[in-house]
Every structure is written in C-alpha cells, then in structure tokens.
Amino acid sequence: MGARVITETAVWRFCIDRPTRRNAIDSDTALQLSYMLREADVGGRCAVGVLYGQGGWFCAGSDLKELAGQDPARMAEIEAHKAELARTIQQVDMPVIAAVSGFALGGGVSIAAACDYVVSDPSARWHMPEVLNGWLPPWGISPVVARCGPVRARHVLWGREALTAEQALAIGLVDRLAADGAALDESLALAAELAALPRAAQASVKPYLRSAEARAPETADLVATRSFVENCHSPEARRTLARFGGVA
C-alpha cells in the first residue's frame, strides 16, 4: 500500500504502511505522503497531522532494495522524492507530529526530525548508519542540524552507534518520551491539544518561521506584525480583545 491517511475532524493520521519492508520509504510512498500532506493542508482542512509507521516500527529510512542496481543518476532521482517529503513536512502550515515506535533508521531519523514535534517510545532505537554503509545521507541532514546543532549533528551522522530514545531526547531529536508502547496515543493527545488552539494563530507559526529565517530582527518583527494584524480579525482574537474593552 505504501501510505494511507485516516481523516478525522481536526487531527489526521498519516501512516507509513510498508511493514514487510520495515516501513522503508520508496519513491512511490514518498510521493504519496507528500501529496497527502499538501492536500490536508489546503484551506486548513487538517489542523494537526500525526505521522506514524505500521506494524510497530516508525521507518527504516530509504528502501535500499529500490536503489540497488540503479545508475547514479536514477538513484539521485529516487532520493529526490524522499527529500521532497521531508521538505513538505516543513512547508505545510499545519503542525506535524512524529510518533516513533520500534526504530527510526537513516532517513527515518530525517523524516522524524523534520516534524514539528517528536514523541518516541522509550524503547525505540535511533540510528543513521549511512556513513557506515559508505555514503553521506543524500537528504534530510538540515532537519537534524536544526534540531541538534552542527556539533551534535555530526555525531549523529557519523552513526558509530545507535542512540537510545533517552539519548535522542537529550540532544533534541526527540521532544517527549511516551509510556512504553504509547507513542501514537500520546501523539494523538498532543495533536488534540494543538488542534484546540485558535486556528489562525496556530497556523501562522510555521509560515512566520520560514519567512523570517536569516532575516534581520527588524524585518522579522515586521513579518510577525503583519500576521498579528491578520490574526486579530479572527473570532478568538476579537473575543480576547473584547475582554479588555476592544471591539467585539
């Protein structure tokens, strides 16, 4: 099947559904997930997405079976689809939560790192073995650097040994440890909390961070102010202002 989506009122579940391949991502699955995420984000149809893997594993990274025997140009083309998936997670306005069970390996680490919040089972294993395999990860390094910083990211990328979930939490790859076996349930509970926030304001956070990156503080403040003014037209903002004597 590759990937599937379970649509609900505000929180949608996006499932990597390749358990026979330990949820390794092939190009078709990457394209499916990217499309599903973009469609969910159109017009705010989905408030929060939860990304998880079927069968007790999160993701084993790129499917090396798909890559084996391909020429370098075709390999780069295949991996570009997976890079697009990681970027899509960051480009959609809705928050995306990764629920990690079993393991996140290689590109699975990158995909989780690209998410806005990462919840992990304490027994989950985190490992990027690409350098041990003989190559630099071809995509998804930027999300790891953003979470860990360049010094710790290089330790993750060298992949000398797997990390426990507690170690991943300590360096910023993970945001919260769930009770054992409860990463998905806790992710859904967190998603419900985020979905309950005023929608216009919540959906403004990621676009602001994308647009304000590497900008001077004064310009960043102007970008934030524009969103603030737009948000103040929302019913939630108007109710808040009314409590302080503003226009209802």
C-alpha positions in Angstrom: 0.0 0.0 0.0 2.8 2.4 0.8 1.0 5.1 2.7 -2.5 5.9 3.8 -4.3 8.7 5.6 -7.1 8.5 8.2 -9.1 11.7 8.0 -10.8 13.0 11.1 -12.3 16.3 12.1 -9.2 18.2 13.0 -6.4 15.6 13.6 -5.4 13.4 10.6 -3.2 10.3 10.8 -0.7 9.7 8.1 0.6 6.1 8.1 3.8 4.7 6.5 2.3 1.3 5.6 5.0 -0.9 4.4 5.5 -3.3 7.3 7.0 -6.1 5.2 9.9 -3.6 4.4 10.0 -2.3 7.9 8.4 0.8 6.6 11.3 1.7 4.5 10.4 4.6 2.1 10.4 4.0 -1.6 9.8 6.8 -4.1 6.1 6.0 -4.5 5.5 6.1 -0.8 7.3 9.4 -0.5 5.3 10.9 -3.3 2.0 9.6 -1.8 2.8 11.0 1.6 3.9 14.4 0.2 0.6 14.6 -1.8 -1.5 13.6 1.2 0.2 16.2 3.5 -0.2 19.0 0.9 -3.9 18.1 0.3 -4.6 18.0 4.0 -3.1 21.5 4.4 -5.2 23.2 1.7 -7.6 25.6 3.3 -6.8 24.3 6.7 -8.7 21.1 6.2 -6.4 19.4 8.8 -5.4 21.3 12.0 -2.7 18.8 13.0 -1.1 15.7 11.4 0.3 12.7 13.1 2.8 10.6 11.2 3.5 7.0 12.3 4.5 3.7 11.0 2.5 0.5 10.7 3.5 -2.7 12.4 5.4 -1.4 15.4 8.2 0.4 13.5 8.4 4.1 12.5 10.6 4.0 9.4 13.8 2.1 8.3 14.8 5.0 6.0 15.3 4.7 2.2 14.4 1.4 0.7 17.8 0.1 -0.5 16.1 -2.6 -2.5 14.7 0.1 -4.8 18.2 1.7 -5.1 20.2 -1.4 -5.7 21.3 -1.9 -9.4 20.3 1.7 -10.4 22.8 4.0 -12.1 23.8 7.1 -10.0 21.5 9.5 -11.9 18.5 7.3 -11.3 19.5 6.9 -7.6 19.6 10.6 -7.2 16.2 11.0 -8.8 14.7 8.4 -6.5 16.2 10.0 -3.4 14.9 13.4 -4.5 11.3 12.2 -3.9 12.2 11.4 -0.3 13.9 14.8 0.1 10.7 16.4 -1.1 8.8 14.5 1.6 11.0 15.9 4.4 10.6 19.4 2.9 6.9 19.0 2.6 6.5 18.3 6.3 8.3 21.6 7.0 6.5 23.5 4.3 2.9 22.7 5.3 1.4 25.2 7.7 -0.2 22.6 10.0 1.9 21.1 12.7 3.1 17.5 12.1 3.9 15.2 15.0 6.0 12.1 14.6 5.0 9.1 16.7 8.1 6.9 16.8 7.9 3.3 17.9 10.4 0.4 17.3 13.1 2.4 15.5 13.9 5.4 13.3 16.7 4.5 11.0 18.6 6.5 8.4 16.1 8.6 6.5 13.5 7.7 9.2 15.6 9.9 11.6 15.5 12.7 9.0 11.7 12.4 8.5 11.1 12.5 12.2 13.5 15.4 12.7 11.6 17.3 10.0 8.4 17.1 12.1 7.4 19.8 14.5 7.1 17.5 17.5 8.6 14.1 18.0 7.1 11.6 20.5 9.1 8.4 21.0 8.6 5.2 22.8 11.4 4.8 25.3 12.4 1.5 23.8 12.8 3.0 20.3 16.2 2.9 18.6 17.6 5.9 16.7 20.4 5.4 14.2 21.8 6.9 11.0 24.0 4.2 9.5 24.6 5.8 6.1 28.3 6.6 6.7 28.9 3.1 8.0 27.3 1.9 4.7 29.7 4.0 2.7 27.9 7.2 1.8 26.7 10.6 3.2 22.9 10.8 3.6 21.7 12.3 0.4 18.8 14.3 2.0 17.3 15.3 5.4 20.5 16.5 7.0 19.2 20.0 7.6 16.4 19.0 9.9 18.8 17.0 12.0 21.2 20.0 12.2 18.2 22.3 13.1 17.3 20.1 16.0 20.7 19.1 17.3 23.1 21.9 16.2 26.1 21.2 13.9 28.3 19.6 16.5 25.9 17.0 17.8 24.5 16.5 14.3 27.9 15.3 13.1 28.0 12.7 15.8 24.5 11.5 14.7 25.6 11.5 11.1 28.8 9.5 11.7 26.5 6.9 13.2 29.1 5.0 15.1 26.4 3.6 17.3 22.6 3.7 17.7 21.1 6.1 20.2 18.5 5.2 22.8 15.4 7.3 22.9 16.7 8.9 26.1 19.9 9.9 24.3 17.9 11.2 21.4 15.8 13.3 23.8 18.9 14.7 25.4 20.3 16.1 22.1 17.0 17.4 20.8 16.0 14.7 18.2 13.0 13.8 20.5 10.7 16.2 22.3 8.8 13.8 24.5 9.2 10.2 25.7 5.9 8.3 25.8 4.9 5.5 28.1 6.3 2.3 26.5 4.1 1.4 23.5 2.1 4.6 23.7 3.9 6.9 21.3 0.9 7.0 18.9 -1.7 7.5 21.7 0.4 10.3 23.3 0.9 11.9 19.9 -2.8 12.0 19.2 -3.4 13.5 22.7 -0.8 16.2 21.9 -2.3 16.8 18.5 -5.8 17.3 20.1 -4.2 20.0 22.3 -2.6 21.8 19.4 -5.8 21.5 17.3 -7.7 23.2 20.1 -5.6 26.4 19.8 -7.0 29.3 17.9 -6.6 28.0 14.3 -5.5 31.2 12.6 -2.8 32.0 15.1 -1.6 28.4 15.3 -1.3 28.2 11.5 0.7 31.4 11.4 3.7 30.0 13.4 5.3 27.8 10.7 4.9 30.4 7.8 6.5 33.0 10.1 9.5 30.9 11.0 10.0 30.0 7.3 9.8 33.6 6.1 11.8 35.1 9.0 14.8 32.7 8.8 18.1 34.6 8.3 16.3 38.0 8.3 17.4 41.0 10.4 15.4 41.3 13.6 13.6 44.5 12.4 12.4 42.7 9.2 11.4 39.6 11.2 9.3 41.9 13.5 7.5 43.4 10.5 6.7 39.9 9.2 5.3 38.9 12.6 3.3 42.1 12.9 1.6 41.5 9.6 0.4 38.1 10.8 -0.6 39.6 14.1 -2.9 42.1 12.4 -4.4 39.4 10.2 -4.9 37.1 13.2 -6.7 39.9 15.2 -9.6 39.6 12.8 -10.3 36.0 13.9 -13.2 35.3 16.3 -10.9 34.1 19.0 -8.7 37.2 18.9 -11.8 39.5 18.8 -13.2 37.8 21.9 -9.9 38.3 23.7 -9.7 42.0 22.8 -13.4 42.4 23.8 -12.5 41.3 27.4 -10.1 44.3 27.6 -12.5 46.8 26.2 -11.7 46.3 22.5 -14.1 45.9 19.6 -16.1 42.6 19.8 
